[in-house]
Amino acid sequence: DNGLADASLGVDSLSSGASELSGGAQQISQGASTLADSAGQLSGGITEADKGAKKLAEGIGEAKTGAEKLSKGAGQLSSGADDLSAGIESAGKNLDTTIAANKQVLAALQAANQQAPSEELAIAIATLEQTIEGQEQIAASMKENGALKKGADSVKNGIDSLASNSEALSNGLVEAQTGADALKTGLDTLDKGGSEL
Protein backbone atom coordinates (compact mmCIF):
# COMPACT_ATOMS: atom_id res chain seq x y z
CA ASP A 1 0.00 0.00 0.00
CA ASN A 2 2.86 2.27 0.79
CA GLY A 3 4.33 1.74 -2.65
CA LEU A 4 1.07 2.74 -4.27
CA ALA A 5 0.88 5.93 -2.23
CA ASP A 6 4.48 6.76 -3.07
CA ALA A 7 3.81 6.10 -6.75
CA SER A 8 0.73 8.31 -6.59
CA LEU A 9 2.74 11.08 -4.97
CA GLY A 10 5.45 10.63 -7.58
CA VAL A 11 2.86 10.88 -10.37
CA ASP A 12 1.44 14.04 -8.77
CA SER A 13 4.94 15.54 -8.46
CA LEU A 14 5.72 14.53 -12.03
CA SER A 15 2.46 16.11 -13.24
CA SER A 16 3.15 19.29 -11.24
CA GLY A 17 6.75 19.47 -12.56
CA ALA A 18 5.52 18.95 -16.12
CA SER A 19 2.98 21.72 -15.61
CA GLU A 20 5.68 24.05 -14.24
CA LEU A 21 7.98 23.08 -17.12
CA SER A 22 5.22 23.88 -19.59
CA GLY A 23 4.61 27.25 -17.86
CA GLY A 24 8.33 28.02 -17.89
CA ALA A 25 8.53 27.11 -21.58
CA GLN A 26 5.65 29.51 -22.27
CA GLN A 27 7.44 32.28 -20.37
CA ILE A 28 10.63 31.59 -22.31
CA SER A 29 8.66 31.72 -25.55
CA GLN A 30 6.99 34.98 -24.53
CA GLY A 31 10.34 36.43 -23.42
CA ALA A 32 11.95 35.41 -26.70
CA SER A 33 9.07 37.00 -28.62
CA THR A 34 9.37 40.21 -26.56
CA LEU A 35 13.15 40.18 -27.09
CA ALA A 36 12.67 39.75 -30.84
CA ASP A 37 10.14 42.63 -30.91
CA SER A 38 12.48 44.82 -28.85
CA ALA A 39 15.44 43.92 -31.05
CA GLY A 40 13.37 44.86 -34.10
CA GLN A 41 12.43 48.18 -32.52
CA LEU A 42 16.04 48.77 -31.52
CA SER A 43 17.21 47.96 -35.03
CA GLY A 44 14.58 50.31 -36.50
CA GLY A 45 15.64 53.09 -34.15
CA ILE A 46 19.29 52.56 -34.96
CA THR A 47 18.48 52.62 -38.69
CA GLU A 48 16.69 55.95 -38.27
CA ALA A 49 19.57 57.33 -36.19
CA ASP A 50 21.99 56.10 -38.86
CA LYS A 51 20.01 57.97 -41.54
CA GLY A 52 20.14 61.09 -39.35
CA ALA A 53 23.89 60.69 -38.88
CA LYS A 54 24.35 60.41 -42.66
CA LYS A 55 22.32 63.59 -43.20
CA LEU A 56 24.30 65.32 -40.44
CA ALA A 57 27.58 64.33 -42.10
CA GLU A 58 26.29 65.57 -45.48
CA GLY A 59 25.15 68.86 -43.95
CA ILE A 60 28.46 69.37 -42.21
CA GLY A 61 30.25 68.60 -45.48
CA GLU A 62 28.19 71.25 -47.29
CA ALA A 63 28.78 73.77 -44.49
CA LYS A 64 32.51 73.00 -44.61
CA THR A 65 32.56 73.61 -48.38
CA GLY A 66 30.77 76.91 -47.82
CA ALA A 67 33.16 77.92 -45.04
CA GLU A 68 36.14 77.13 -47.28
CA LYS A 69 34.66 79.33 -50.03
CA LEU A 70 34.00 82.06 -47.46
CA SER A 71 37.60 81.82 -46.25
CA LYS A 72 38.92 82.02 -49.82
CA GLY A 73 36.66 84.99 -50.58
CA ALA A 74 37.71 86.72 -47.37
CA GLY A 75 41.34 86.24 -48.39
CA GLN A 76 40.63 87.87 -51.74
CA LEU A 77 38.80 90.71 -49.99
CA SER A 78 41.77 91.17 -47.67
CA SER A 79 44.07 91.48 -50.67
CA GLY A 80 41.66 94.00 -52.20
CA ALA A 81 41.57 95.98 -48.96
CA ASP A 82 45.38 96.07 -48.96
CA ASP A 83 45.27 97.42 -52.50
CA LEU A 84 42.65 100.00 -51.48
CA SER A 85 44.78 101.19 -48.56
CA ALA A 86 47.88 101.39 -50.77
CA GLY A 87 45.84 103.20 -53.43
CA ILE A 88 44.60 105.77 -50.91
CA GLU A 89 48.16 106.34 -49.70
CA SER A 90 49.45 106.71 -53.27
CA ALA A 91 46.58 109.02 -54.26
CA GLY A 92 47.25 111.11 -51.15
CA LYS A 93 50.92 111.54 -52.13
CA ASN A 94 49.93 112.43 -55.70
CA LEU A 95 47.39 114.91 -54.37
CA ASP A 96 50.06 116.49 -52.14
CA THR A 97 52.21 116.96 -55.25
CA THR A 98 49.26 118.51 -57.10
CA ILE A 99 48.52 120.85 -54.18
CA ALA A 100 52.17 122.00 -54.13
CA ALA A 101 52.02 122.67 -57.88
CA ASN A 102 48.70 124.52 -57.51
CA LYS A 103 50.19 126.69 -54.76
CA GLN A 104 53.03 127.65 -57.09
CA VAL A 105 50.50 128.58 -59.78
CA LEU A 106 48.49 130.52 -57.17
CA ALA A 107 51.60 132.47 -56.10
CA ALA A 108 52.35 133.30 -59.74
CA LEU A 109 48.74 134.43 -60.32
CA GLN A 110 48.79 136.56 -57.16
CA ALA A 111 52.09 138.19 -58.24
CA ALA A 112 50.68 138.84 -61.73
CA ASN A 113 47.50 140.30 -60.23
CA GLN A 114 49.54 142.68 -58.01
CA GLN A 115 51.46 143.98 -61.02
CA ALA A 116 48.43 144.22 -63.33
CA PRO A 117 45.18 143.71 -61.43
CA SER A 118 42.27 142.27 -63.38
CA GLU A 119 38.87 140.76 -62.63
CA GLU A 120 39.74 137.59 -64.55
CA LEU A 121 42.89 137.04 -62.46
CA ALA A 122 40.96 137.73 -59.24
CA ILE A 123 38.34 135.11 -60.22
CA ALA A 124 41.06 132.61 -61.19
CA ILE A 125 42.85 133.24 -57.87
CA ALA A 126 39.63 132.76 -55.85
CA THR A 127 38.77 129.59 -57.77
CA LEU A 128 42.27 128.17 -57.33
CA GLU A 129 42.23 129.01 -53.59
CA GLN A 130 38.92 127.09 -53.19
CA THR A 131 40.32 124.20 -55.23
CA ILE A 132 43.45 124.03 -53.06
CA GLU A 133 41.34 124.19 -49.89
CA GLY A 134 39.19 121.25 -51.11
CA GLN A 135 42.27 119.29 -52.17
CA GLU A 136 43.86 119.84 -48.75
CA GLN A 137 40.72 118.51 -47.01
CA ILE A 138 40.73 115.41 -49.22
CA ALA A 139 44.48 114.93 -48.72
CA ALA A 140 44.05 115.23 -44.93
CA SER A 141 41.42 112.45 -45.02
CA MET A 142 43.94 110.23 -46.81
CA LYS A 143 46.64 110.68 -44.15
CA GLU A 144 47.22 108.23 -41.29
CA ASN A 145 44.57 109.71 -38.96
CA GLY A 146 42.27 110.94 -41.74
CA ALA A 147 38.71 109.67 -42.05
CA LEU A 148 39.20 107.96 -45.43
CA LYS A 149 42.40 106.22 -44.32
CA LYS A 150 40.82 105.18 -41.00
CA GLY A 151 37.77 103.85 -42.86
CA ALA A 152 39.91 101.81 -45.25
CA ASP A 153 41.94 100.47 -42.32
CA SER A 154 38.74 99.53 -40.47
CA VAL A 155 37.45 97.69 -43.55
CA LYS A 156 40.77 95.85 -43.80
CA ASN A 157 40.71 94.90 -40.11
CA GLY A 158 37.12 93.67 -40.42
CA ILE A 159 37.97 91.59 -43.48
CA ASP A 160 41.05 90.14 -41.76
CA SER A 161 38.86 89.21 -38.79
CA LEU A 162 36.33 87.59 -41.15
CA ALA A 163 39.11 85.61 -42.82
CA SER A 164 40.45 84.44 -39.46
CA ASN A 165 37.01 83.51 -38.15
CA SER A 166 36.01 81.72 -41.34
CA GLU A 167 39.19 79.67 -41.10
CA ALA A 168 38.34 78.79 -37.48
CA LEU A 169 34.82 77.86 -38.62
CA SER A 170 36.25 75.62 -41.32
CA ASN A 171 38.56 73.93 -38.79
CA GLY A 172 35.64 73.43 -36.39
CA LEU A 173 33.58 71.87 -39.16
CA VAL A 174 36.44 69.45 -39.90
CA GLU A 175 36.24 68.32 -36.27
CA ALA A 176 32.44 68.08 -36.48
CA GLN A 177 32.78 66.02 -39.68
CA THR A 178 35.15 63.65 -37.90
CA GLY A 179 32.66 63.31 -35.03
CA ALA A 180 29.74 62.73 -37.41
CA ASP A 181 31.73 60.06 -39.26
CA ALA A 182 32.56 58.35 -35.94
CA LEU A 183 28.88 58.51 -34.94
CA LYS A 184 27.85 56.93 -38.24
CA THR A 185 30.45 54.17 -37.85
CA GLY A 186 29.27 53.50 -34.29
CA LEU A 187 25.64 53.38 -35.37
CA ASP A 188 26.50 50.99 -38.23
CA THR A 189 28.21 48.69 -35.73
CA LEU A 190 25.30 48.96 -33.29
CA ASP A 191 22.82 48.25 -36.11
CA LYS A 192 24.78 45.17 -37.12
CA GLY A 193 24.80 43.97 -33.49
CA GLY A 194 21.07 44.72 -33.09
CA SER A 195 20.29 42.76 -36.26
CA GLU A 196 22.14 39.74 -34.91
CA LEU A 197 19.90 39.69 -31.84
Salt bridges, closest charged atoms under 4 A:
GLU48 OE2 - LYS51 NZ 3.48
ASP50 OD2 - LYS54 NZ 3.68
GLU68 OE2 - LYS64 NZ 2.37
ASP82 OD1 - LYS156 NZ 3.05
GLU89 OE2 - LYS93 NZ 3.69
ASP96 OD2 - LYS143 NZ 2.65
GLU136 OE2 - LYS103 NZ 2.83
ASP153 OD1 - LYS149 NZ 3.48
ASP160 OD2 - LYS156 NZ 2.67
ASP188 OD2 - LYS184 NZ 2.90
